[in-house]
Amino acid sequence: MMRACSNRIRAFCSSAGCFNRTIKTSKDRRRHFDQANSWKATQNHEFLGSNEPRLPKKKVALMLGFNGTPFQGMQTNVGALTIEGVLFDALCKTGAVSASNAVDPKKVQLMRAARTDKGVHASCNLVSLKMICEDDKIVEKLNAVIIKGQFRSNSPVSGLGYVETQRSFHAKTKCDSRIYEYLMPSYALKQLEPNKIWTNEPQSDNDVKIATGDGTLIRYIKPTDPSRLLAYRVDQERFSKFRKAMQMFKGTHNFHNYTIGRSFADQAANRFMIDICVDEPMIIQEMEWISVKLHGQSFMLHQIRKMISMAMLCTRTDTPLTLLPKTFESAKINIPKAPALGLLLERPVFKVYNNCMQALGQRKAIDFDQYQNTIAKFKNEFIYSKIFEQELRDKVFDAFLLRIDSHVEKDYKFFNKDGLIPNDSVLLTKYSV
């Protein structure tokens, strides 16, 4: 029986172009690779046991935009709707991924430049992969497949273009920095209104549910009159304080309080914010909005949303900005997350890689600017407009603020007139050290 098995193995190796003798030296290994496994040896042959011709693949950087609202984040996750899942499906259906690799996304190795969490958008993001791109209209076909798929004409995912890269290119490790934008209605800065009237039962379908105490006691608060939210215009003093608060995040700081699962002693909690720009308020669909651009080397989970929340609530509660530097120190506190609705990835930056390619003259630069008209159109139609529509419809920021206001005196005592962190606000967890 062993002899018969050996004969079958020998026959298989012979049909596949393998050596029948033992491979001992590096010269033998190179010869074996050239005869059996190399791209050169197989590009004009069919897969073993398959009728599909093996088409050449190229390492590329594929640029895309998306509205993250319906997705459970970007990364492929079995059983969840993700951006990578939708993209992989389109790549398979258009032939950009071979049928032999279509059965498993891990074989394609999609590498993203920037992680986006649940509900977060991107006007530009980038994934690196090996792709069959003999068809010069592959991007148009990818978009057509996505549009005809689950999201039809309201597809929130759009391929922008691609550029061939070095074989060693990795979207995450070659990315120098990331630029994010956060949009918020200016009424989020208005003075906190204490003594809101709570009820044990909802008085209308629009009432906001509030969990108090240990979370077992549920109460309800009437939402703010929509006309007041539309009419609100931030005064210069409040806007200047918010802008100053955001500027205090620039530079290198220990952001252990602005994420989860990091201690003060964890070196990975130290992040470098290159620049932060707060634009002047703008009126959109009768509501006043503020745009914040954040350019950082890298960001941790929830970091931007907690940074925005800290600056917003310091302004809203008249807390001195002397509190902010204390949040970079060792005391562990619970900073709430601002709504995900307003957060979008503006673009990843590949300055070092582009400079290297320009010096070597080997590859084209990763240039988002060549798609600026397409990006602007997609951003306005599928991101900005959806953010504004959802806020006008659901009052997302008002619901967030009502919940926070009800907990300030008990759970967020560090928002106070002295700008100090009281002892009973310091958390005792395994990440406290």
VEXVEXKOL-453172 format. One record per residue (C-alpha): residue number from 1; z, y, x negated; residue in three letters. Coordinates in Angstrom, 2 decimals, padded with zeros to 5 digits, always signed. Each point is the difference from the previous one (the first is absolute). Example, Ala and Ser with C-alpha at 12.3 -4.5 7.8 and 13.67 -1.06 7.14 Angstrom:
pos,pz,py,px,code
1,+007.80,-004.50,-012.30,ALA
2,-000.66,+003.44,-001.37,SER
! end
This chain:
pos,pz,py,px,code
1,+000.00,+000.00,+000.00,MET
2,+000.84,+002.37,-002.86,MET
3,-003.35,-000.79,-001.62,ARG
4,-001.86,+000.82,+003.23,ALA
5,+001.86,+003.29,+000.32,CYS
6,-000.84,+000.90,-003.62,SER
7,-003.65,-000.75,+000.65,ASN
8,-000.02,+002.35,+003.00,ARG
9,+001.62,+002.80,-002.03,ILE
10,-002.51,-000.54,-002.81,ARG
11,-002.88,+000.12,+002.46,ALA
12,+001.34,+003.20,+001.57,PHE
13,+000.40,+001.68,-003.40,CYS
14,-003.49,-001.04,-000.96,SER
15,-001.51,+001.47,+003.20,SER
16,+001.92,+003.24,-000.51,ALA
17,-001.14,+000.40,-003.59,GLY
18,+003.39,-000.86,-001.52,CYS
19,+000.53,-001.63,-003.41,PHE
20,+000.87,-003.70,+000.00,ASN
21,+001.83,+000.36,-003.31,ARG
22,+003.36,+001.65,-000.58,THR
23,-000.07,+003.78,-000.50,ILE
24,+001.98,+000.67,-003.15,LYS
25,-001.21,+003.16,-001.71,THR
26,-000.62,+003.56,+001.15,SER
27,-003.70,-000.54,-000.70,LYS
28,+000.03,-002.97,+002.40,ASP
29,+001.76,+002.09,+002.64,ARG
30,-002.60,+002.79,-000.25,ARG
31,-002.84,-002.53,+000.24,ARG
32,+001.65,-001.61,+003.02,HIS
33,+000.42,+003.37,+001.71,PHE
34,-003.63,+000.95,-000.65,ASP
35,-001.28,-003.30,+001.39,GLN
36,+002.31,-000.44,+002.97,ALA
37,+001.77,+003.16,+001.14,ASN
38,-001.67,+003.13,-001.27,SER
39,-001.69,+002.50,+002.27,TRP
40,-003.16,-000.39,-002.07,LYS
41,-000.07,-003.75,+000.59,ALA
42,+000.67,+000.14,+003.75,THR
43,-001.53,+003.22,+001.33,GLN
44,-003.31,-001.69,+000.85,ASN
45,+001.52,-003.24,+001.30,HIS
46,+001.61,-001.00,+003.25,GLU
47,+003.71,-000.63,+000.38,PHE
48,+001.00,-003.60,-000.49,LEU
49,-000.01,-001.53,+003.47,GLY
50,-001.28,+003.20,+001.63,SER
51,-003.40,+001.37,+000.96,ASN
52,+001.08,+003.57,-000.69,GLU
53,-001.68,+001.56,-003.07,PRO
54,+002.48,+001.55,-002.41,ARG
55,-000.77,+003.71,-000.05,LEU
56,+001.18,+002.26,-002.84,PRO
57,+003.15,+002.03,+000.62,LYS
58,+001.02,+003.31,-001.49,LYS
59,+003.43,+001.51,-000.51,LYS
60,+000.03,+003.12,+002.16,VAL
61,+002.31,+002.71,+001.31,ALA
62,-000.55,+000.21,+003.76,LEU
63,+001.09,+003.27,+001.62,MET
64,+001.11,+000.10,+003.63,LEU
65,+001.89,+002.04,+002.58,GLY
66,+002.10,-001.12,+002.96,PHE
67,+002.32,+001.02,+002.80,ASN
68,+003.09,-002.16,-000.45,GLY
69,+001.43,+000.26,+003.52,THR
70,-001.08,-003.45,+001.32,PRO
71,+000.71,-001.83,-003.27,PHE
72,+003.03,-001.71,-001.49,GLN
73,-000.68,+001.62,-003.36,GLY
74,-002.84,-000.53,-002.47,MET
75,+000.84,-003.26,-001.78,GLN
76,-001.30,-003.27,+001.42,THR
77,+002.73,-001.75,+001.99,ASN
78,-000.60,-003.22,+001.93,VAL
79,+000.30,+000.56,+003.74,GLY
80,+000.03,+003.81,-000.30,ALA
81,-002.77,+002.54,+000.50,LEU
82,-000.50,+001.71,-003.38,THR
83,-002.65,+002.21,-001.60,ILE
84,-000.73,-002.57,-002.71,GLU
85,-000.38,-002.67,+002.67,GLY
86,-002.62,+002.04,+001.90,VAL
87,-001.79,+000.90,-003.25,LEU
88,-000.04,-003.62,-001.24,PHE
89,-001.46,-001.18,+003.30,ASP
90,-002.79,+002.60,-000.26,ALA
91,-000.68,-000.94,-003.65,LEU
92,-000.44,-003.63,+001.02,CYS
93,-002.27,+000.75,+002.98,LYS
94,-002.31,+002.23,-002.04,THR
95,-000.36,-002.44,-002.89,GLY
96,+001.88,+002.18,-002.48,ALA
97,+002.36,-002.96,-000.38,VAL
98,-001.48,-003.48,-000.37,SER
99,+000.60,-002.67,+002.61,ALA
100,+001.95,-002.08,-002.53,SER
101,+002.48,+002.87,-000.51,ASN
102,+000.12,+001.06,+003.65,ALA
103,+002.59,-002.65,+000.82,VAL
104,+002.72,+001.67,-002.07,ASP
105,+000.50,+003.76,-000.64,PRO
106,+001.98,-000.84,-003.17,LYS
107,-003.20,-001.23,-001.64,LYS
108,-001.53,+003.47,+000.35,VAL
109,+003.08,+001.76,-001.42,GLN
110,-000.13,+003.33,+001.81,LEU
111,+002.05,+002.44,-002.10,MET
112,+000.91,+003.33,+001.60,ARG
113,+000.60,+003.28,-001.82,ALA
114,+002.82,+001.07,+002.32,ALA
115,+002.18,-001.95,+002.43,ARG
116,+000.17,+001.43,+003.50,THR
117,+002.72,-001.07,+002.40,ASP
118,-000.15,-000.63,+003.72,LYS
119,-001.52,+002.94,+001.86,GLY
120,-001.03,+001.93,-003.14,VAL
121,-003.56,+001.31,-000.26,HIS
122,-002.41,+000.58,-002.90,ALA
123,-002.91,+002.40,-000.20,SER
124,-000.86,-001.75,-003.30,CYS
125,+001.36,-003.18,-001.49,ASN
126,-001.57,-002.46,-002.40,LEU
127,-000.05,-003.76,-000.50,VAL
128,-001.39,-001.88,-002.99,SER
129,-001.70,-003.37,+000.42,LEU
130,-002.91,-002.17,-001.12,LYS
131,-002.72,+000.59,+002.57,MET
132,-003.55,-001.19,+000.62,ILE
133,-001.85,+003.29,+000.22,CYS
134,-003.69,-000.83,-000.38,GLU
135,-000.56,+001.65,+003.39,ASP
136,-000.13,+003.75,-000.63,ASP
137,+001.03,+000.60,+003.63,LYS
138,+003.12,-002.12,-000.17,ILE
139,+002.37,+002.91,+000.83,VAL
140,-001.99,+000.91,+003.13,GLU
141,+000.11,-003.67,+001.07,LYS
142,+003.75,-000.19,-000.63,LEU
143,+000.55,+003.00,+002.27,ASN
144,-002.30,-001.45,+002.65,ALA
145,+001.93,-003.30,+000.04,VAL
146,+003.36,+001.79,+000.27,ILE
147,-001.28,+002.23,+002.82,ILE
148,-001.29,-002.99,+001.98,LYS
149,+003.25,-001.87,-000.56,GLY
150,+003.43,+000.42,+001.46,GLN
151,-000.01,+003.80,+000.04,PHE
152,-003.58,+000.53,+001.22,ARG
153,-001.23,+003.61,-000.13,SER
154,+003.51,+001.32,-000.63,ASN
155,+000.33,-001.89,-003.28,SER
156,+002.86,+001.41,-002.07,PRO
157,-001.35,-001.53,-003.26,VAL
158,-003.01,+001.32,-001.88,SER
159,-001.56,-000.99,-003.33,GLY
160,-001.09,+003.03,-002.04,LEU
161,-001.79,-001.51,-002.98,GLY
162,+000.55,-001.96,-003.19,TYR
163,-000.48,+000.32,-003.75,VAL
164,-000.41,-002.78,-002.54,GLU
165,+002.94,-000.17,-002.41,THR
166,+001.12,-001.79,-003.14,GLN
167,+000.82,-003.67,+000.57,ARG
168,+003.63,+000.71,-000.91,SER
169,+000.31,+002.82,+002.56,PHE
170,+003.09,-000.27,+002.22,HIS
171,+000.35,+002.57,+002.78,ALA
172,+003.78,+000.27,-000.24,LYS
173,+000.53,+000.02,-003.77,THR
174,-002.94,+002.33,-000.73,LYS
175,+001.17,+002.54,+002.58,CYS
176,+001.69,+002.97,-001.74,ASP
177,+001.55,+001.59,+003.06,SER
178,-000.25,+000.35,+003.78,ARG
179,-000.33,+003.01,+002.29,ILE
180,+001.51,-000.22,+003.49,TYR
181,+000.04,+002.44,+002.88,GLU
182,+002.70,+000.34,+002.64,TYR
183,-000.66,+001.88,+003.26,LEU
184,+002.89,+001.15,+002.17,MET
185,+000.34,+002.39,+002.95,PRO
186,+001.89,+003.11,-001.03,SER
187,+002.52,-000.44,+002.86,TYR
188,+001.56,-002.72,-002.18,ALA
189,+001.58,+002.88,-001.94,LEU
190,+001.57,+001.74,+002.97,LYS
191,+003.77,+000.41,+000.16,GLN
192,+001.92,-003.12,+000.98,LEU
193,+001.26,+000.27,+003.57,GLU
194,+003.42,-001.66,+000.31,PRO
195,+001.66,-001.21,+003.19,ASN
196,-003.06,-001.60,+001.53,LYS
197,+000.73,-001.60,+003.37,ILE
198,+000.04,-003.80,-000.16,TRP
199,-000.17,-002.31,+002.99,THR
200,+000.83,-003.68,+000.39,ASN
201,-003.20,-000.65,+001.95,GLU
202,-003.48,+001.50,-000.52,PRO
203,-000.76,+002.87,+002.35,GLN
204,-003.76,-000.36,-000.50,SER
205,-002.54,-002.25,-001.72,ASP
206,-000.22,+002.53,-002.84,ASN
207,+003.68,-000.04,-000.95,ASP
208,+000.70,-000.88,-003.66,VAL
209,+002.21,-003.03,-000.60,LYS
210,+002.89,+000.59,-002.42,ILE
211,+002.11,-002.78,-001.54,ALA
212,+003.51,+001.22,-000.79,THR
213,+003.02,-001.51,-001.70,GLY
214,-000.87,-003.42,-001.43,ASP
215,-003.25,-000.04,+001.94,GLY
216,+001.38,-001.76,+003.07,THR
217,+000.53,+003.20,+002.02,LEU
218,-003.30,+001.33,+001.35,ILE
219,-000.37,+003.49,+001.38,ARG
220,-002.91,+002.20,+001.00,TYR
221,-001.01,+003.58,-000.72,ILE
222,-002.52,+002.10,+001.84,LYS
223,-002.91,+000.94,-002.30,PRO
224,-000.58,+003.62,-000.93,THR
225,-002.17,+002.02,+002.38,ASP
226,-003.59,-000.46,-001.35,PRO
227,-000.80,+003.67,+000.60,SER
228,+002.81,+000.95,-002.41,ARG
229,-001.42,-002.29,-002.67,LEU
230,-003.48,+001.47,+000.40,LEU
231,+001.29,+003.55,-000.05,ALA
232,+002.18,-000.39,-003.10,TYR
233,-001.04,+001.95,-003.10,ARG
234,+002.08,-000.41,-003.16,VAL
235,+001.42,+003.21,-001.47,ASP
236,-000.62,+000.87,-003.64,GLN
237,+003.60,-000.59,-001.07,GLU
238,+000.06,-003.57,+001.26,ARG
239,-003.46,-000.76,-001.33,PHE
240,+000.91,+001.38,-003.44,SER
241,+003.14,-002.15,-000.11,LYS
242,-001.97,-003.13,+000.85,PHE
243,-002.62,+000.84,-002.64,ARG
244,+002.73,+000.60,-002.61,LYS
245,+001.66,-003.31,+000.91,ALA
246,-003.27,-001.89,-000.55,MET
247,-000.50,+001.71,-003.37,GLN
248,+003.37,-001.37,-001.13,MET
249,-001.49,-003.52,+000.03,PHE
250,-002.51,+000.88,-002.74,LYS
251,+000.48,-001.58,-003.42,GLY
252,+001.76,-003.25,-000.89,THR
253,+003.02,-000.97,+002.13,HIS
254,+001.94,-003.08,+000.97,ASN
255,-001.21,-000.69,+003.55,PHE
256,+002.29,-002.99,+000.69,HIS
257,+001.17,+001.72,+003.22,ASN
258,-003.58,+000.45,+001.18,TYR
259,-000.94,-003.66,+000.26,THR
260,+001.64,-003.36,+000.73,ILE
261,+001.13,-002.73,-002.37,GLY
262,+000.47,+002.23,-003.05,ARG
263,+003.20,+000.93,-001.80,SER
264,+000.70,+003.10,-002.05,PHE
265,-000.03,-002.15,-003.16,ALA
266,-003.46,-001.40,+000.78,ASP
267,-002.49,+001.69,-002.33,GLN
268,-002.76,-000.60,+002.56,ALA
269,+001.71,+002.55,+002.25,ALA
270,-001.06,+002.79,-002.38,ASN
271,-003.29,+001.49,+001.20,ARG
272,-002.07,+002.97,-001.16,PHE
273,-001.26,+002.48,+002.60,MET
274,-002.91,+001.90,-001.58,ILE
275,-000.44,+002.65,+002.68,ASP
276,+001.03,+000.79,+003.58,ILE
277,-001.79,+002.61,+002.10,CYS
278,+001.10,+001.22,+003.43,VAL
279,-002.83,+001.81,+001.82,ASP
280,+000.48,+002.90,+002.36,GLU
281,+000.44,-001.03,+003.67,PRO
282,-003.17,-000.50,+002.05,MET
283,-000.60,-000.12,+003.75,ILE
284,-001.69,-003.17,+001.27,ILE
285,-000.41,-000.65,+003.72,GLN
286,+002.58,+002.73,+000.76,GLU
287,+002.67,-001.63,-002.20,MET
288,+001.02,+001.31,-003.42,GLU
289,-000.26,-002.51,-002.85,TRP
290,+001.02,-000.06,-003.67,ILE
291,-001.84,-002.01,-002.66,SER
292,+001.77,-001.26,-003.13,VAL
293,-001.99,-001.44,-002.95,LYS
294,+001.93,-002.20,-002.41,LEU
295,-001.50,-001.05,-003.33,HIS
296,+002.04,-002.63,-001.79,GLY
297,-000.46,-002.59,-002.69,GLN
298,+001.22,-002.66,+002.42,SER
299,+002.11,-000.25,+003.14,PHE
300,+002.53,-002.51,+001.30,MET
301,+000.34,-001.41,+003.50,LEU
302,+000.91,+002.78,+002.50,HIS
303,+000.40,+002.55,-002.82,GLN
304,-002.24,+002.72,+001.43,ILE
305,+001.35,-000.34,+003.53,ARG
306,+003.58,+000.33,-001.28,LYS
307,-000.91,+002.99,-002.20,MET
308,-001.57,+001.77,+002.99,ILE
309,+002.98,-000.89,+002.18,SER
310,+002.52,+001.34,-002.54,MET
311,-001.81,+003.35,-000.35,ALA
312,-000.57,+000.21,+003.77,MET
313,+003.61,-000.75,+000.96,LEU
314,+001.50,+002.27,-002.66,CYS
315,-002.02,+002.80,+001.59,THR
316,+000.78,-001.07,+003.55,ARG
317,+003.77,-000.29,-000.56,THR
318,+000.38,+003.09,-002.23,ASP
319,+001.20,-002.22,-002.85,THR
320,-000.08,+001.70,-003.44,PRO
321,-002.69,-001.37,-002.32,LEU
322,+002.70,-000.66,-002.58,THR
323,+000.26,-003.37,+001.80,LEU
324,-003.40,-001.15,-001.29,LEU
325,+000.87,-000.48,-003.71,PRO
326,+003.05,-002.04,+001.08,LYS
327,-002.29,-002.53,+001.69,THR
328,-001.43,-000.87,-003.45,PHE
329,+003.49,-000.92,-001.23,GLU
330,+001.79,-003.35,+000.30,SER
331,+001.53,+000.38,+003.50,ALA
332,-001.88,-002.22,+002.48,LYS
333,-000.74,+001.66,+003.36,ILE
334,-002.12,-000.82,+003.02,ASN
335,-002.92,+002.44,+000.30,ILE
336,-002.02,-000.47,+003.22,PRO
337,-003.77,-000.53,-000.12,LYS
338,-002.29,+002.62,+001.53,ALA
339,-002.63,-001.45,+002.38,PRO
340,-002.83,-001.98,-001.59,ALA
341,-002.44,+001.74,+002.34,LEU
342,-000.61,+002.98,-002.30,GLY
343,-000.46,-001.88,-003.30,LEU
344,-003.38,-000.72,-001.57,LEU
345,-001.29,-000.89,-003.43,LEU
346,-002.30,+002.82,-001.10,GLU
347,-001.40,-001.91,-002.99,ARG
348,+000.91,-002.00,-003.10,PRO
349,-000.83,+001.61,-003.38,VAL
350,-001.77,-001.76,-002.89,PHE
351,-000.22,+002.80,-002.57,LYS
352,+000.73,-002.09,-003.13,VAL
353,-002.39,-002.78,+001.02,TYR
354,-002.77,+002.50,+000.82,ASN
355,+000.45,+001.80,-003.31,ASN
356,-000.20,-003.32,-001.83,CYS
357,-003.19,-001.03,+001.81,MET
358,-001.54,+003.40,-000.70,GLN
359,+000.80,-000.30,-003.71,ALA
360,-001.40,-003.53,-000.22,LEU
361,-002.97,+000.70,+002.27,GLY
362,+000.34,-003.48,+001.52,GLN
363,+000.81,+000.52,+003.67,ARG
364,-000.12,+002.69,+002.64,LYS
365,+003.16,+001.93,+000.83,ALA
366,+002.00,-000.75,+003.14,ILE
367,-000.94,+003.17,+001.82,ASP
368,+001.26,+000.61,+003.53,PHE
369,-001.57,+003.47,+000.09,ASP
370,-003.49,-001.42,+000.47,GLN
371,+001.18,-001.19,+003.43,TYR
372,+001.86,+003.20,+000.91,GLN
373,-002.07,+000.66,+003.16,ASN
374,+000.47,-003.59,+001.23,THR
375,+003.71,+000.14,-000.86,ILE
376,+000.49,+003.33,+001.82,ALA
377,-001.78,-001.32,+003.09,LYS
378,+002.01,-003.23,+000.05,PHE
379,+003.29,+001.83,-000.62,LYS
380,-000.60,+002.47,+002.84,ASN
381,-001.24,-002.62,+002.47,GLU
382,+002.28,-002.97,-000.70,PHE
383,+003.13,+001.40,-001.67,ILE
384,+000.75,+003.66,+000.69,TYR
385,-001.14,-000.09,+003.62,SER
386,+001.97,-003.20,+000.66,LYS
387,+003.17,+001.46,-001.55,ILE
388,-000.25,+003.14,+002.12,PHE
389,-000.82,-001.96,+003.17,GLU
390,+002.90,-002.42,-000.43,GLN
391,+002.50,+002.77,-000.68,GLU
392,-001.15,+001.98,+003.07,LEU
393,+000.16,-003.14,+002.14,ARG
394,+003.16,-001.72,-001.29,ASP
395,+001.98,+002.85,-001.64,LYS
396,+000.71,-002.29,-002.96,VAL
397,+001.79,+002.62,-002.09,PHE
398,+002.10,+001.23,+002.92,ASP
399,+001.21,-003.56,+000.69,ALA
400,+000.83,-000.44,-003.71,PHE
401,+001.96,+003.27,-000.13,LEU
402,+001.92,-000.73,+003.20,LEU
403,+001.17,-003.31,-001.46,ARG
404,+000.97,+001.58,-003.33,ILE
405,+001.78,+002.94,+001.68,ASP
406,+002.20,-002.42,+001.92,SER
407,+001.14,-001.65,-003.26,HIS
408,+000.36,+002.96,-002.38,VAL
409,+003.73,+000.51,+000.55,GLU
410,+000.82,-003.69,-000.46,LYS
411,-002.63,-001.65,-002.22,ASP
412,-001.54,+002.93,-001.92,TYR
413,+003.02,+002.12,-000.86,LYS
414,-001.61,+001.11,-003.27,PHE
415,-002.04,+002.46,+002.08,PHE
416,+002.73,+002.64,+000.03,ASN
417,+000.62,+003.67,-000.80,LYS
418,+001.45,-000.83,-003.44,ASP
419,-002.84,-002.18,-001.29,GLY
420,+002.45,-002.71,-001.06,LEU
421,-000.10,-003.76,+000.45,ILE
422,+003.30,-001.05,+001.62,PRO
423,+001.56,-003.29,-001.05,ASN
424,-000.46,-001.61,+003.40,ASP
425,-003.78,+000.54,-000.28,SER
426,-000.23,-002.02,-003.23,VAL
427,-001.24,-003.54,+000.62,LEU
428,+001.57,-003.03,-001.64,LEU
429,-002.76,-002.55,-000.55,THR
430,-001.25,-002.16,-002.84,LYS
431,-002.34,+002.91,-000.84,TYR
432,+002.83,+002.55,-000.23,SER
433,+000.48,-000.37,-003.75,VAL
! end
